[in-house]
Amino acid sequence: MVNSTRSAARRAVDDRAVEATAAPSSRSRRPASPLEEIERQALIEALKMSNWVQKDAAELLNISPRVMNYKIKTLAIEYPRGRRMVDVA
């Protein structure tokens, strides 16, 4: 039983690795639906509010940091380059 469970888990990981390498780069992909665009804008706004700290932005949106990282990758959100400014108001 344990060996079959391990084998199934390994196959699932291998399948995901193949899918990830076969899929086009997520950074070049544009959101396909209006819902994805709304989600993308919400993530960007939360990241701006948290000074681009993923953990803090995830807390604002009430999602886990892992989900935040996944969504950043799949929705092709890039961090701004250069110096980060924080509005103090």
Buried (B, 14 or more C-beta within 10 A) or exposed (E): EEEEEEEEEEEEEEEEEEEEEEEEEEEEEEBEEEEBEEBBEBBBEBBBBBEBEBEBBBBBBEBEBEEBEEBBEBBBBEEEEEEEEEEEE
